[in-house]
Amino acid sequence: MSEAQTKESPTTEGAAAETFKFQAETRQVLHLMIHSLYSNREIFLRELVSNASDALDRLRFAAVKDDSVYEGDHDLRIEIEADEEAGTLTVRDNGIGMARDDVKENIGTIARSGTRAFLDRLSGDEKVDAHLIGQFGVGFYSSFIVADRVTVLTRRAGDPVSSGVRWESDGAGEYSLEPVERETHGTEVILHLKEDARDFLSAWTLRSLVSRYSDHIGFPIRMQEEDEDKGSVWQDVNKASALWTLPKSDISDEEYQSFYKYLTHDLDDAMCWAHNKVEGSQSYTTLLYIPGTAPMDLMLQRDERSGLRLYVKRVFIMDAAQQLLPHYLRFVRGVVDSDDLPLNVSRELLQENELSTKIRSAVIRRSLDLIARVAKDDPEKYQSFWGEFGAVIKEGIVEDFANRDRITPLLRFASTRGEGDQQIVDLAGYVERMPEGQEAIYYITAENYRAAAHSPHLEVFRKKGIEVLLMSDRVDEWMMAYFHEFEGKPFKSVAKGDIDLAALGKAEEQSGESEEAGSEAALDAALLERAKQALGERVSEVRSSQRLTDSASCVVLGDQEMALHLQRLLEQAGQEVPDSRPVLELNPSHALVHRLRDEGDEARFTDLALILFDQALLSEGASLEDPAEFVRRVNTLLT
């Protein structure tokens, strides 16, 4: 650009600057940037360069339909210019640029950028909070980490020269907007650096930051260098070649990781990646990354920033092509570059395109194979991966029946075998450990690990040495409604339906035990009927338990009924929950049940029956209809 183009343009004649206040949430973000993230100051350059790259991508995409948006300037580039005398650092691009309304929406309010979600997830940890900046689209505001004033000059490509916009703020709560004459399209961000940030005017510092964070951006990043013959000239300071287009043998692990951090704004390394090029009747390249850590909103994440970047012949098409990834793999990041998709492909066309369906299948297969390789080669790393993404992977059992055979070996669960350290086990290992006579894979679902591990339903299984899978992710109850067997062994919830304890008896004999679950004979039918009458419509049946060895009571649901803790969650969310009347089982050997049996007073009998029922509900994570009445009954019993 010429000298005239790099200076602030004059205000359009007759137009005055207007001053606006930032929204409250934006002021909070600004305060964070200015006062809290000193140790991560260098991220501002990564964010500004990334924004400039996006603007160039969007211009190139717009030019597919209308080449005139280039305005004769096809040399797409990013320029970084330091002025030590003025104390300013400028990052400019000749990309798509912004109109006045775009500036107000994207910079003035950042309402679309996830500001509220960003603030809700701040932890107070500098490293973690800096990690969130790019993910939530508030990267521009990282400028205020190093600048006490920021000026933006911009004009949308294709708009008149007179429609340029000048935005300026000191980050204190207000910003100004005014129209300017601007010869070139694109955006220029001028940082008026703080005194303690002047080291970012060093050419060596700037080049090292570009090399670290932005080397493989697919556009040239240029800085001025002095030439003996030509004076000051612009020189490329990055490779400016799309990483995924290079042969794998030419890319180092460090370069792969650097590109991952540019792509995702993640400060941590990726766990692993897969780089593949397919040639033949269809040609495309995929570069897929599995992150090392999950974003805080992974279970809720349904916004446009999840998915793969889609390019067609190196032309950027969309930032998050969700059509190329199933929802249960939404944590996978990367790039797909096709030679065969049309350049004007839309999200709707992508959904219906036969080639995109094939690419989607390949992406799923390679992602699952990549994860499986980690599970096989590095179980310790896989345990860490499962802790971050396991609950999401489980969604694939329901959503992707075609790939269930690939997903199932990846599943891991806590079990009674590894209690204490919550060591996870796989289904194949569980089946190998099943004793003779055990025909089902036993499991229990609960609200959390402790609730599952301490459930009274496990008592007889512990006594007999039978392993039970402990499932405590919210998705588990939903998953198990669709997941019926593994290697011919049916799944059986220990908290639902009848348990065939006769089959378990063989395992008991192997372990040298011969006692039945209860030390006394089954309860008298008259007592059970009396308890059923006392509880009324709360239960469908009261029966003598073979499950319990220590607890007084438990509730048992039908095989197809929803777990009580999930019913409670749905009720809290305002969802309609089907009526459910559980079975109450009583332990014949427990002192409270003996007291119930011997109680002659009907009022006290009813109170005892209700206490046993409410205790059983609480053990299952259910909520009581009348907690105060429960407390009254317990107090009466105690006194």
Secondary structure as GFF3:
##gff-version 3
##sequence-region A 1 639
A	DSSP	alpha_helix	3	6	.	.	.	ID=ss1
A	DSSP	beta_strand	18	21	.	.	.	ID=ss2
A	DSSP	alpha_helix	24	35	.	.	.	ID=ss3
A	DSSP	three_ten_helix	38	40	.	.	.	ID=ss4
A	DSSP	alpha_helix	43	65	.	.	.	ID=ss5
A	DSSP	three_ten_helix	67	70	.	.	.	ID=ss6
A	DSSP	beta_strand	78	83	.	.	.	ID=ss7
A	DSSP	beta_strand	88	93	.	.	.	ID=ss8
A	DSSP	alpha_helix	100	103	.	.	.	ID=ss9
A	DSSP	pi_helix	104	109	.	.	.	ID=ss10
A	DSSP	three_ten_helix	111	113	.	.	.	ID=ss11
A	DSSP	alpha_helix	115	120	.	.	.	ID=ss12
A	DSSP	alpha_helix	126	135	.	.	.	ID=ss13
A	DSSP	three_ten_helix	139	145	.	.	.	ID=ss14
A	DSSP	beta_strand	147	155	.	.	.	ID=ss15
A	DSSP	three_ten_helix	161	163	.	.	.	ID=ss16
A	DSSP	beta_strand	164	169	.	.	.	ID=ss17
A	DSSP	beta_strand	174	180	.	.	.	ID=ss18
A	DSSP	beta_strand	186	193	.	.	.	ID=ss19
A	DSSP	three_ten_helix	195	201	.	.	.	ID=ss20
A	DSSP	alpha_helix	203	213	.	.	.	ID=ss21
A	DSSP	beta_strand	221	227	.	.	.	ID=ss22
A	DSSP	beta_strand	231	236	.	.	.	ID=ss23
A	DSSP	three_ten_helix	243	245	.	.	.	ID=ss24
A	DSSP	three_ten_helix	248	250	.	.	.	ID=ss25
A	DSSP	alpha_helix	253	264	.	.	.	ID=ss26
A	DSSP	beta_strand	270	278	.	.	.	ID=ss27
A	DSSP	beta_strand	284	291	.	.	.	ID=ss28
A	DSSP	beta_strand	308	312	.	.	.	ID=ss29
A	DSSP	beta_strand	315	321	.	.	.	ID=ss30
A	DSSP	three_ten_helix	322	324	.	.	.	ID=ss31
A	DSSP	three_ten_helix	327	329	.	.	.	ID=ss32
A	DSSP	beta_strand	333	338	.	.	.	ID=ss33
A	DSSP	alpha_helix	347	352	.	.	.	ID=ss34
A	DSSP	alpha_helix	354	377	.	.	.	ID=ss35
A	DSSP	alpha_helix	379	393	.	.	.	ID=ss36
A	DSSP	alpha_helix	395	399	.	.	.	ID=ss37
A	DSSP	three_ten_helix	401	403	.	.	.	ID=ss38
A	DSSP	alpha_helix	404	407	.	.	.	ID=ss39
A	DSSP	three_ten_helix	408	410	.	.	.	ID=ss40
A	DSSP	beta_strand	413	415	.	.	.	ID=ss41
A	DSSP	three_ten_helix	416	418	.	.	.	ID=ss42
A	DSSP	beta_strand	424	425	.	.	.	ID=ss43
A	DSSP	alpha_helix	427	433	.	.	.	ID=ss44
A	DSSP	beta_strand	441	445	.	.	.	ID=ss45
A	DSSP	alpha_helix	449	453	.	.	.	ID=ss46
A	DSSP	three_ten_helix	456	458	.	.	.	ID=ss47
A	DSSP	alpha_helix	459	464	.	.	.	ID=ss48
A	DSSP	beta_strand	469	471	.	.	.	ID=ss49
A	DSSP	alpha_helix	475	480	.	.	.	ID=ss50
A	DSSP	beta_strand	485	486	.	.	.	ID=ss51
A	DSSP	beta_strand	489	493	.	.	.	ID=ss52
A	DSSP	alpha_helix	501	510	.	.	.	ID=ss53
A	DSSP	alpha_helix	525	535	.	.	.	ID=ss54
A	DSSP	three_ten_helix	536	538	.	.	.	ID=ss55
A	DSSP	beta_strand	541	544	.	.	.	ID=ss56
A	DSSP	beta_strand	553	556	.	.	.	ID=ss57
A	DSSP	alpha_helix	564	572	.	.	.	ID=ss58
A	DSSP	beta_strand	583	586	.	.	.	ID=ss59
A	DSSP	alpha_helix	591	598	.	.	.	ID=ss60
A	DSSP	alpha_helix	602	619	.	.	.	ID=ss61
A	DSSP	alpha_helix	627	638	.	.	.	ID=ss62
###
